[in-house]
Amino acid sequence: MKERGTPGVSTVKSWGVDPRLVQFEPGFNRPINREHVESIKTSLRAGHELDDIKVRIEEGAIIAVDGHHRVTAAVEWLAEPGVREPDGGFQLGAKQFRGGDAERVIHLITSSQGLGLTPLERSAQYRKLVGWGWTPAAIAEAVGRSVQNVSDALVLADANSDVKLAVTEKQISASNAAKIVRQSGGRAGAVIAEHVEAARLQGKAKATAKQIAGNTPKDLVSAIRREMDSGGTFRAEELCPSFADLITYLRSTPSRGDTSPAQQTK
């Protein structure tokens, strides 16, 4: 509460809103995490007060900007049998958000309330900003991350589904996956699967940077032999791009009935 005349103290206006009146805007809300919703419902059942949500008002509609999980949990809790609303009805505290579409995306990325975005959810929001003309450097400054981090996320945003699945299942980190996508392009999923399998054989649940480095050929001959052993899922020129023409030539030149470049290096 503000004491009149106290330096450095101001009033932040908020009001109460029935969560059942709050709408979600497609494209500006992250996927709902059921475990997080259930945790909030447990707090509501225990009588705990929730933090204020942030909303914007457009043509009379109340649209959530921050607090989608709190709204979802409150609506579900109110629908449970035996819940008694206070006189005047149950309300969530709400503050009005000021800003346009880009500011709403930045807020979604940086908000410390509730559950943080996953790497892939963050990458989708970065891609949206790029579509509006933002550079990776501008995004990095706005969200408080490095340009490299943003660039890696943008690479993931355009990666194939098998790469995204490996990141989602935490078989590989987002940064390591992005590095492999840069090297292998559309074949990154197969390369990642190879590294994950190698990690599994070593008793590890995740392909780490150290393990990937140890499983990566260091020279042309090793790269060519890896291609032959992989049955085609690995391409030698991905790690030895300066020898791409030579590798292509060796691959297309039969030797004793074998067309693989590995045979040409023996």
Secondary structure, 3 states (H helix, E strand, C coil): CCCCCCCCCCCCCCEEECHHHEECCCCCCCCCCHHHHHHHHHHHHCCCCCCCEEEEEECCEEEEEECHHHHHHHHHHHCCCCCCCCCCCCCEEEEECCCCHHHHHHHHHHCCCCCCCCHHHHHHHHHHHHHCCCCHHHHHHHHCCCHHHHHHHHHHHCCCHHHHHHHHCCCECHHHHHHHHHHHHHHHHHHHHHHHHHHHHCCCCCECHHHHHHCCCCCHHHHHHHHHHHCCCCCHHHCCHHHHHHHHHHHHCCECCECCHHHHCC
